[in-house]
Structure formats: C-alpha cells, structure tokens
Amino acid sequence: MRLLSVAIAIACTLSGVASAQSAPALTGGTGLIYVGTYPNRILVIDEATEQVVDEIRMTLDGPPGALQLSQDGTRFYMRDRTFEHIEVVDVATRRSIDTLTLSEGTTKVRIRSFLPSPDHRYIILLTDTATKHIDRFEIAPRTLVQVDLDTHEVMREIPWPDDEERISVNMLFSPGGDLLYLFGQEIIVLNTDDFEEVERWQLSQLDEPGLGRFDFSFRHDVNEEPGFFTGSFYVQDPVQNRRLMGIARINLAERDIDFYTLGPFERISSFSVAPGRQKAYGLLNQIGHYELWTFDLAGRRLEHRQVIDGRPRMALRPSSNGQILYVYRAGNTIDLYEAATFRYLRTITLDGDMTGFFVVP
C-alpha cells in the first residue's frame, strides 16, 4: 500500500511537470501586427504565433513611409519616399486600392504631413510646391489643402489661422469628422463644412495659468476612447524655474483637460495607453540609458520603472491583450517584454528594417 502511494505521488508530480512544460508561452493576444518594412511591404504578423502570415505589396517604389491607420481601422495610408505620392491600402483585402499625387510636369508637390477624413472622402495635405523654370526654381508658400480621394482634385486651400504660415501642423479629426483640430500653443477648431474657425482653446489658460505652455504630441491610439487623447506632457514652472512632466487627458468635445504632474522633467520618447485605459507605458530613451515605465492612470502615479538593454531610437506598443510590450524601430527586430514585470521574453526577427508599426485587435 505504501509503494502504491509513492507511485501515485510520483505520477502526479510528473504529470504536473509535463503540464508546466507543455503550457503555452505568454502571448500578446489574438490580434494582428502590421509592420511597414523595406523594400516595399507591410508584413502581417499573427500575435498568437508571432509568425508572418501575409504581406501587402506596395505599388509605389520604396518602403511605406509615414504609415497611418485610418480612424475606423479599415485602411492604411502611406507616403512614398519621394514625398510626392500617397498610397491607400484596404485592410480587409490586404490590397492597394489607390494612389494619388499633386505633382505634374515640372511642378513637384511634396507632402510633408497628411490626415485622411474618417469617412475616407478626402484627405488633408500639408504641401511644399516647387516649379522648375529654365533659370530658377519657384518655391510657393507651404499650404494646407483638402483633396478629394475619388477625383484626386484639390477641393480648397485651407487658410492658415491668423494668416500665419506654419512649417508643420499637428491635426486630428473629431470622431464624426465634423471638426478638425489644429494643435500648437493653442487648439484651433475648424468646421469641416467650410474650414472656418469656430473656436480657439488656449491650453495654458485651462486650469493653472501659472504653469506656462504645454508641450503635447498627439497621435491616433487604437486603445484610446474616441474623442479623448491621453499622453505625457511637459510644462514650465515659472515660480521654481524648472520643467515638470506629467500626464494629461483631453476631452475634445467637452473642451476639458485633466492633468497632473509626476515629477521633474524627463523626456518620454514613446507613450502608449494600454487596453482598458487603466495603465499606460512609456520609454525613457537617453544615450546609453534606457528604461520602461508603467503609469497607473487610475491612481495618477508612476507605478514602476526599470532599466532595460535598449537601443537608440526605440518605440513601444502594448499587445492587444495588454500582457506584452512590443519594443521596436530602428532595425528589423521586435523585442517582447512582459508588461507586468518588464521581464524580457524573446525577439521577433524580420527580413527587413521597419518603417511603421500597428497592433490591431
């Protein structure tokens, strides 16, 4: 009877070991990762297997640059390496469906930035125009134009606020597409019917005028609630003569901002909201020193930071289930870290350097 008990105990132990060995590795979920790569492709990676399952070939020459995912997640928009063409890719069919350019003959129109409308009817382009004459180049002012995506015709030139030409512009559409927000030292709101200014929002005068101007960087985040934008910000404290960093969440529809400082200035090079919007992650990227940060958005605090073996020019995105952090950019490798502990897991190696990265649940 004693021998039988020992045998049963050994069998249970071996069964437990076998189960532990056969347990699947921690994965990022059941979504897809879209990665723009050289020479002219978007690779499609299955999160569950971490294998390339498909690729989307660009019809334009060169890698997909300035890759953007549309607000509804159904299309990719990219700019080619000449800065003269936009290519549109349908996500469902994984096929290129259109290209457009405003260049013609000896006139070159270079696209510095762009933003497609939520309904895919038109696209806003920030352009430089240069015309080659026999004895000179004629350089036109930088312009913001609305272009019809069906006909490729310029619908209108959008006037600069206060008639002040801008070298760059940070733009966002409202979820319904009826408003266009221009970000700078203030938020300028344009009605997309006629692109006339309907409101101007001074960020530095929202709640604490003494804090000075905000420094925001807005981008589309698939984990963010439509009409809201959460990110790190930097602000000058004129009383103590020091810079501070913190977290801000903006409700564009209600013209409301909730912000809080976390400590002295440290530049976060990449900031991403986690699924569920209870946490966010950031990268501290300094020469020879790299850290991963966890922000507790619900508790309004910095929860955890840890030094990692990084590389220059990094960015991060959380996986679709929020359990893994993908660290990428400046090369052909994606490093995987466990989000809860920042434990390094493994590396995905691609056959081309990356130019864009999206996780689509």
C-alpha positions as CSV (number, residue, x, y, z in Angstrom):
1,M,0.0,0.0,0.0
2,R,2.9,2.3,0.8
3,L,4.6,1.6,-2.6
4,L,1.3,2.3,-4.3
5,S,1.0,5.7,-2.6
6,V,4.6,6.6,-3.5
7,A,3.9,5.6,-7.2
8,I,0.7,7.8,-7.3
9,A,2.6,10.7,-5.8
10,I,5.4,10.4,-8.4
11,A,2.9,10.1,-11.2
12,C,1.1,13.3,-10.1
13,T,4.4,15.1,-9.8
14,L,5.4,14.0,-13.3
15,S,2.0,15.0,-14.6
16,G,2.4,18.4,-13.1
17,V,5.8,18.8,-14.7
18,A,4.6,17.7,-18.1
19,S,1.7,20.2,-17.9
20,A,4.0,23.0,-16.9
21,Q,6.4,22.2,-19.8
22,S,3.5,22.0,-22.3
23,A,1.8,25.2,-21.2
24,P,1.9,27.8,-23.9
25,A,4.3,30.7,-23.7
26,L,2.8,34.1,-22.8
27,T,1.5,35.7,-26.0
28,G,0.1,39.1,-26.9
29,G,-3.4,38.0,-27.8
30,T,-5.3,37.2,-31.0
31,G,-4.8,40.4,-32.9
32,L,-2.6,41.2,-35.9
33,I,0.6,43.3,-36.1
34,Y,1.1,45.3,-39.2
35,V,4.7,46.3,-39.8
36,G,5.9,48.5,-42.7
37,T,9.2,47.2,-43.9
38,Y,11.8,47.5,-46.7
39,P,11.8,47.2,-49.6
40,N,8.1,47.9,-50.2
41,R,5.9,45.8,-48.0
42,I,3.6,45.8,-45.0
43,L,4.1,42.5,-43.1
44,V,1.1,40.9,-41.3
45,I,2.1,39.1,-38.0
46,D,-0.2,36.9,-36.0
47,E,0.1,37.8,-32.4
48,A,-0.7,34.3,-31.2
49,T,2.1,32.6,-33.2
50,E,4.4,35.6,-33.7
51,Q,4.8,34.4,-37.3
52,V,4.4,36.4,-40.5
53,V,1.1,35.2,-42.1
54,D,0.9,37.6,-45.0
55,E,2.4,40.6,-46.7
56,I,0.9,43.6,-48.5
57,R,2.9,44.8,-51.5
58,M,3.1,48.5,-52.2
59,T,2.6,49.6,-55.9
60,L,4.8,52.6,-55.3
61,D,8.6,52.3,-55.2
62,G,10.2,52.1,-51.8
63,P,9.1,51.3,-48.2
64,P,5.8,52.6,-46.8
65,G,6.7,55.9,-45.0
66,A,4.6,57.9,-42.5
67,L,2.2,54.9,-42.3
68,Q,-1.2,55.8,-40.8
69,L,-4.1,53.6,-39.8
70,S,-7.5,55.2,-40.5
71,Q,-9.8,56.1,-37.6
72,D,-12.1,53.2,-38.3
73,G,-9.1,50.7,-38.8
74,T,-10.2,49.8,-42.3
75,R,-7.4,51.4,-44.3
76,F,-3.8,52.3,-44.2
77,Y,-2.5,55.5,-45.8
78,M,1.2,55.8,-46.5
79,R,3.6,58.3,-48.2
80,D,6.3,57.2,-50.5
81,R,10.0,58.0,-50.2
82,T,9.8,60.9,-52.7
83,F,7.2,62.7,-50.5
84,E,5.1,63.1,-53.7
85,H,2.6,60.2,-53.5
86,I,0.0,58.8,-51.1
87,E,-1.0,55.1,-51.4
88,V,-4.1,53.6,-49.8
89,V,-4.4,50.0,-48.7
90,D,-7.6,48.2,-47.8
91,V,-7.0,46.3,-44.5
92,A,-9.7,43.6,-45.1
93,T,-8.4,42.5,-48.6
94,R,-4.8,43.5,-47.9
95,R,-4.6,45.1,-51.3
96,S,-3.5,48.5,-52.5
97,I,-6.6,50.3,-53.8
98,D,-5.4,53.8,-54.8
99,T,-2.5,56.2,-55.2
100,L,-2.6,59.9,-55.7
101,T,-0.1,62.8,-56.4
102,L,-0.4,66.5,-57.0
103,S,2.9,66.7,-58.9
104,E,2.6,67.4,-62.6
105,G,5.3,68.1,-65.2
106,T,8.0,70.4,-63.9
107,T,5.9,71.2,-60.7
108,K,6.7,69.0,-57.7
109,V,4.3,69.0,-54.8
110,R,5.9,67.3,-51.7
111,I,3.6,66.1,-48.9
112,R,5.0,67.0,-45.5
113,S,2.2,65.5,-43.5
114,F,-1.4,64.2,-44.1
115,L,-4.6,63.2,-42.4
116,P,-7.5,61.3,-44.1
117,S,-11.0,62.1,-43.1
118,P,-12.9,59.5,-41.0
119,D,-15.3,58.7,-43.9
120,H,-12.4,58.4,-46.5
121,R,-14.0,61.1,-48.8
122,Y,-11.0,63.4,-48.7
123,I,-7.5,63.9,-47.2
124,I,-5.8,67.0,-45.7
125,L,-2.2,67.5,-47.0
126,L,0.5,69.9,-45.8
127,T,2.4,70.6,-49.0
128,D,5.5,72.3,-50.4
129,T,5.4,73.2,-54.1
130,A,8.4,73.9,-56.3
131,T,8.3,74.6,-60.1
132,K,11.4,74.3,-62.2
133,H,11.9,77.1,-64.7
134,I,14.7,77.3,-67.3
135,D,16.7,79.6,-65.0
136,R,15.4,79.1,-61.5
137,F,13.1,77.2,-59.1
138,E,9.9,79.0,-58.0
139,I,9.1,78.0,-54.4
140,A,5.5,78.5,-53.2
141,P,4.5,79.0,-49.6
142,R,3.7,76.0,-47.6
143,T,-0.1,75.3,-47.8
144,L,-2.8,73.1,-46.2
145,V,-5.1,71.7,-48.9
146,Q,-8.2,69.5,-49.0
147,V,-8.0,66.8,-51.7
148,D,-10.9,64.6,-52.9
149,L,-9.9,61.0,-52.6
150,D,-12.1,59.9,-55.6
151,T,-11.1,62.5,-58.1
152,H,-7.7,63.5,-56.7
153,E,-8.7,67.1,-57.3
154,V,-7.8,69.9,-54.8
155,M,-11.1,70.9,-53.3
156,R,-9.8,74.0,-51.5
157,E,-6.8,75.6,-49.8
158,I,-7.4,75.9,-46.1
159,P,-6.4,79.3,-44.8
160,W,-3.8,79.5,-42.1
161,P,-5.1,80.7,-38.7
162,D,-4.3,84.4,-38.3
163,D,-2.7,84.2,-41.8
164,E,0.5,82.9,-40.3
165,E,2.1,80.1,-42.4
166,R,3.2,77.1,-40.4
167,I,6.2,74.9,-41.1
168,S,4.5,71.9,-39.5
169,V,1.0,71.1,-38.3
170,N,-0.4,68.5,-35.9
171,M,-4.0,67.6,-36.9
172,L,-6.9,65.5,-35.6
173,F,-10.5,65.0,-36.7
174,S,-13.3,64.7,-34.3
175,P,-14.9,61.1,-34.2
176,G,-17.7,62.2,-36.5
177,G,-15.4,64.2,-38.8
178,D,-17.3,67.4,-38.5
179,L,-14.4,69.2,-36.8
180,L,-10.7,69.5,-37.5
181,Y,-8.4,70.3,-34.6
182,L,-5.0,72.1,-35.2
183,F,-2.6,71.8,-32.3
184,G,0.1,74.2,-31.3
185,Q,0.3,76.7,-28.5
186,E,-3.4,76.5,-28.6
187,I,-6.1,74.2,-30.1
188,I,-7.8,75.8,-33.1
189,V,-11.1,74.2,-34.1
190,L,-12.2,74.3,-37.7
191,N,-15.7,73.4,-39.1
192,T,-15.1,70.9,-41.9
193,D,-18.0,72.2,-43.9
194,D,-16.1,75.3,-44.9
195,F,-12.9,75.1,-42.7
196,E,-13.7,78.3,-40.9
197,E,-12.5,78.7,-37.3
198,V,-15.3,78.1,-34.8
199,E,-13.3,78.0,-31.6
200,R,-9.9,78.6,-30.1
201,W,-8.7,76.9,-27.0
202,Q,-5.7,78.3,-25.1
203,L,-4.1,75.2,-23.3
204,S,-2.1,77.3,-21.0
205,Q,-5.2,79.1,-19.7
206,L,-7.2,76.0,-18.9
207,D,-6.7,75.5,-15.2
208,E,-3.4,76.7,-13.9
209,P,-2.2,79.8,-15.9
210,G,1.0,80.0,-13.9
211,L,2.2,76.7,-15.3
212,G,3.0,78.1,-18.7
213,R,2.6,76.4,-22.1
214,F,2.0,72.7,-22.6
215,D,4.1,70.6,-24.9
216,F,1.9,67.8,-26.3
217,S,2.4,65.2,-29.0
218,F,-0.9,63.8,-30.4
219,R,-1.4,60.7,-32.4
220,H,-4.0,58.1,-33.1
221,D,-4.1,55.3,-30.5
222,V,-6.3,52.2,-31.1
223,N,-6.7,51.8,-27.3
224,E,-7.9,55.4,-26.7
225,E,-11.6,56.3,-26.4
226,P,-12.8,58.3,-29.5
227,G,-12.6,62.0,-28.8
228,F,-10.2,61.6,-25.9
229,F,-6.4,61.8,-26.0
230,T,-4.0,60.8,-23.2
231,G,-0.3,61.5,-23.2
232,S,2.7,62.7,-21.4
233,F,3.2,66.4,-21.2
234,Y,5.9,68.9,-20.2
235,V,5.4,72.2,-18.6
236,Q,7.4,75.1,-17.2
237,D,7.0,76.1,-13.6
238,P,8.0,79.8,-13.6
239,V,8.0,80.1,-9.8
240,Q,10.6,77.4,-9.2
241,N,12.2,77.9,-12.7
242,R,12.1,74.2,-13.5
243,R,10.4,71.9,-16.0
244,L,7.9,69.2,-14.9
245,M,6.5,66.2,-16.6
246,G,3.1,64.6,-16.1
247,I,0.0,63.0,-17.7
248,A,-2.9,64.8,-19.4
249,R,-6.2,63.5,-20.7
250,I,-8.1,65.8,-23.1
251,N,-11.8,65.5,-23.8
252,L,-12.0,67.5,-27.1
253,A,-15.8,67.5,-27.3
254,E,-16.2,69.0,-23.8
255,R,-13.2,71.2,-24.0
256,D,-11.9,69.8,-20.8
257,I,-8.4,68.7,-19.7
258,D,-7.4,66.6,-16.7
259,F,-3.7,66.8,-15.9
260,Y,-1.4,66.1,-13.1
261,T,2.4,66.3,-12.7
262,L,4.5,63.4,-11.7
263,G,7.9,64.9,-11.1
264,P,10.9,66.7,-12.6
265,F,11.3,66.8,-16.4
266,E,12.3,63.5,-18.0
267,R,11.6,63.1,-21.7
268,I,9.5,60.1,-22.6
269,S,10.2,59.1,-26.2
270,S,7.2,56.8,-26.6
271,F,3.9,56.8,-24.7
272,S,1.0,54.2,-25.3
273,V,-2.2,53.6,-23.5
274,A,-2.9,50.0,-22.5
275,P,-6.1,48.2,-23.4
276,G,-8.8,49.2,-20.8
277,R,-7.1,52.6,-20.3
278,Q,-6.2,51.9,-16.7
279,K,-2.5,51.9,-17.4
280,A,-0.1,53.4,-19.9
281,Y,3.6,52.6,-20.8
282,G,6.5,54.8,-21.7
283,L,10.1,54.6,-22.8
284,L,12.9,56.7,-21.4
285,N,15.5,56.8,-24.2
286,Q,18.8,58.5,-23.4
287,I,22.3,57.9,-24.8
288,G,23.4,54.7,-23.2
289,H,20.5,54.6,-20.7
290,Y,17.0,53.1,-21.4
291,E,14.0,52.5,-19.1
292,L,10.5,51.1,-19.4
293,W,7.9,52.9,-17.3
294,T,4.4,51.9,-16.1
295,F,1.9,54.7,-15.5
296,D,-1.1,53.9,-13.2
297,L,-3.7,56.2,-14.9
298,A,-6.4,55.3,-12.3
299,G,-4.1,56.0,-9.4
300,R,-2.5,59.1,-11.1
301,R,1.0,57.9,-10.4
302,L,4.2,56.4,-11.8
303,E,3.9,52.8,-10.8
304,H,7.1,51.2,-11.9
305,R,10.3,52.0,-13.9
306,Q,13.1,49.7,-14.8
307,V,16.3,49.8,-16.7
308,I,16.5,47.6,-19.9
309,D,19.0,46.8,-22.5
310,G,17.8,49.2,-25.1
311,R,19.0,50.8,-28.3
312,P,18.9,54.2,-29.9
313,R,15.5,55.2,-31.5
314,M,13.0,52.9,-29.8
315,A,9.2,52.9,-29.6
316,L,6.7,50.7,-27.9
317,R,3.2,49.4,-28.2
318,P,1.2,47.1,-25.9
319,S,-0.2,43.9,-27.3
320,S,-3.9,43.5,-27.9
321,N,-4.4,41.7,-24.6
322,G,-2.1,44.1,-22.7
323,Q,0.2,41.4,-21.4
324,I,3.2,42.0,-23.6
325,L,5.1,45.2,-24.6
326,Y,6.5,45.3,-28.2
327,V,9.7,47.4,-28.4
328,Y,10.6,48.2,-32.0
329,R,12.0,50.7,-34.5
330,A,15.5,51.4,-36.0
331,G,16.1,47.9,-37.2
332,N,14.5,44.6,-38.1
333,T,13.8,43.2,-34.6
334,I,10.8,43.4,-32.2
335,D,11.7,42.8,-28.5
336,L,9.0,41.3,-26.4
337,Y,8.7,42.2,-22.6
338,E,6.2,41.0,-20.1
339,A,4.1,44.1,-19.3
340,A,3.6,43.2,-15.6
341,T,7.2,42.7,-14.7
342,F,9.3,44.1,-17.7
343,R,10.9,40.7,-18.0
344,Y,12.5,40.2,-21.4
345,L,10.8,37.3,-23.2
346,R,12.1,36.9,-26.7
347,T,12.8,38.7,-30.0
348,I,10.9,38.6,-33.4
349,T,13.4,39.0,-36.3
350,L,12.1,40.3,-39.6
351,D,13.8,40.2,-43.0
352,G,13.6,44.0,-43.5
353,D,14.0,47.2,-41.4
354,M,10.8,48.7,-40.1
355,T,9.1,51.9,-41.2
356,G,5.8,51.7,-39.2
357,F,4.1,49.5,-36.6
358,F,0.4,48.9,-35.6
359,V,-1.3,46.4,-33.3
360,V,-4.9,45.9,-34.4
361,P,-7.1,43.9,-32.1
